[in-house]
Amino acid sequence: MSNKEDSQIIASEKFIGTITKCLSDAVGDDILADINSRRLSTQNSKPTRIWDLINTNMCERFENGFVIANPTKRGAWELVPVFERSTGFVYSLMREQRFAGLKKQPLKRRNKHYLYAFVRSLNRDLIAPHSQVSFFPVDNENDEDYTRSIVHKIITDLGVPNELIKRHALILFSSFNNELSSLRCCMIDSNMNIVTETDWSNYINTGEGVIADRIIDRTSTYVDPASGLKLKQKAKDKKGQKRDTKEKNKDNVHHDAVDDME
């Protein structure tokens, strides 16, 4: 087991602020601007495009040499790990929902997830205070070689000498209504249990973006689902009956309507 100091997460306010900004912009104004500029009728690829925006933000804003962010590829998926030189930590990002699902999935012998490879290689000696039984089997020699090869490729693509890498830390986030809603950083042991964590949510700026307001205004004309539709006489009669009923009960339902809106 490692000592307590070796498993602590130490990150500067500038580093955390930059990570927060990269995520906030990607899930908010960046993706909304993309949707608006392309005038997309559907948004099936929105979750994937958000990751492209996150990765691009990371690469563009960490270019000072002290923090390095470069793309690497795992199968068809591309990710951008981040190396912080002063601590020797390699960070990766993941949604809270994805991490929760990953912990419940039995490990596949082939195509191991990169997070599994990271924690098996860099956090192997860490043990969570309240460890739970994992679906992950004990590595045999072939598994260890394969795991090391995954990490070696990621570190090579990152462009960092192996001897500088000390630990892996996982940045978990969630978003709602195009705003970043939670952010924390965790150290994970080889059984995917959390050894230690630090809440970074207080770095989130909860202000609404300008682009989000613009898009809401642009789509406000579509609030009425019957707008532009021609109703048959039967439907008109039915609509008139409903209107008469509403007028009779207007005083009775006024307060209920207000409660629904709140």
Secondary structure, DSSP 8 states (H G I E B T S, - for coil): ---TGGG-----HHHHHHHHHHHHHIIIIIHHHHHHHHT-S--TTHHHHHHHHHHHHHHHH--SSSEEE--EEETTEEE--EEETTTTEEEEEEEHHHHHHHHHS---SSS--HHHHHHHHHSTT---TT----S-----HHHHHHHHHHHHHHHHHHT--GGG--EEEEEEEEEETTEEEEEEEEEE-TTS-EEEEEE-GGG------HHHHHHHHHHGGG--TTTT----HHHHHHHHHHHHHHHHTHHHHHHHHHHHH-
